[in-house]
Amino acid sequence: MAVKVGITGGIGSGKSTVCRVFSCLGAPVYYADERARWLIEHDPQIREQILTLLGPEAYTGEGKYNTRFVSARVFGDKSLLDRLNAIVHPRVREDTQQWAAENQHYPVIVKEAAIMKKGADLDYIVSVISPESVRIKRVLARDPKRSREQVEAIIASQEPEAYFREIADFVVENREDILLIPQVLDIYQKLVSASQTSGIR
């Protein structure tokens, strides 16, 4: 039976990079944010609820999710963000469970998500930690449409570094002075071992 691993961290921490390393090692990866976006654009019930919550500007004329508009509305307004998450997260959870059931033949399966809680249908959590200044630089480089102020507002709305360290069974330090791949390889080997025995705690 597969060991279910969550990979989390704040925006720009390098979660996707760590997931790509896991993928190269043979672990299937469920990208919760990407899948959530697909569901937001294709699930009629979710679309209706988001339109009711945020109005018609939440989607473009082509029916695409208007990320820039939604981000500007919800980040900085925790109540609105919580209501949006309450629409999307339960459906993503169902989708994740179905995906996990279909991939039980792998020793390790990975779910990547920015929001994660201890014991949320996961056996282990890997937190990716990176300095805030580096995170801001990465996000601005990959998404030049965002302003620095918007990125800072997103970071402020997310859990602090201390939270990610607290919930983690493993921590990946994604800093320029520490090599990333050896850390991930060591964690992966321990997880494979856990899938073959009673665990590593």
Secondary structure as the mmCIF struct_conf table of DSSP 4:
data_model
#
loop_
_struct_conf.conf_type_id
_struct_conf.id
_struct_conf.beg_label_comp_id
_struct_conf.beg_label_asym_id
_struct_conf.beg_label_seq_id
_struct_conf.end_label_comp_id
_struct_conf.end_label_asym_id
_struct_conf.end_label_seq_id
HELX_LH_PP_P HELX_LH_PP_P1 ALA A 2 ALA A 2
STRN STRN1 VAL A 3 THR A 8
BEND BEND1 GLY A 10 GLY A 10
TURN_TY1_P TURN_TY1_P1 ILE A 11 GLY A 12
BEND BEND2 SER A 13 GLY A 14
HELX_RH_AL_P HELX_RH_AL_P1 LYS A 15 CYS A 24
TURN_TY1_P TURN_TY1_P2 LEU A 25 GLY A 26
STRN STRN2 VAL A 29 TYR A 31
HELX_RH_AL_P HELX_RH_AL_P2 ALA A 32 HIS A 42
HELX_RH_AL_P HELX_RH_AL_P3 PRO A 44 LEU A 54
HELX_RH_3T_P HELX_RH_3T_P1 PRO A 56 ALA A 58
STRN STRN3 TYR A 59 TYR A 59
TURN_TY1_P TURN_TY1_P3 GLY A 61 GLU A 62
BEND BEND3 GLY A 63 GLY A 63
STRN STRN4 TYR A 65 TYR A 65
HELX_RH_AL_P HELX_RH_AL_P4 THR A 67 VAL A 74
TURN_TY1_P TURN_TY1_P4 PHE A 75 GLY A 76
HELX_RH_AL_P HELX_RH_AL_P5 LYS A 78 GLU A 102
TURN_TY1_P TURN_TY1_P5 ASN A 103 HIS A 105
BEND BEND4 TYR A 106 PRO A 107
STRN STRN5 VAL A 108 GLU A 112
BEND BEND5 ALA A 114 ILE A 115
TURN_TY1_P TURN_TY1_P6 LYS A 118 GLY A 119
BEND BEND6 ALA A 120 ASP A 121
BEND BEND7 ASP A 123 ASP A 123
STRN STRN6 TYR A 124 ILE A 129
HELX_RH_AL_P HELX_RH_AL_P6 GLU A 132 ARG A 142
TURN_TY1_P TURN_TY1_P7 PRO A 144 LYS A 145
BEND BEND8 ARG A 146 ARG A 146
HELX_RH_AL_P HELX_RH_AL_P7 ARG A 148 SER A 157
BEND BEND9 GLN A 158 GLN A 158
HELX_LH_PP_P HELX_LH_PP_P2 GLU A 159 PRO A 160
HELX_RH_AL_P HELX_RH_AL_P8 GLU A 161 ILE A 167
BEND BEND10 ASP A 169 ASP A 169
STRN STRN7 PHE A 170 GLU A 173
TURN_TY1_P TURN_TY1_P8 GLU A 176 ASP A 177
BEND BEND11 ILE A 178 ILE A 178
HELX_RH_AL_P HELX_RH_AL_P9 LEU A 180 GLN A 196
BEND BEND12 THR A 197 SER A 198
#
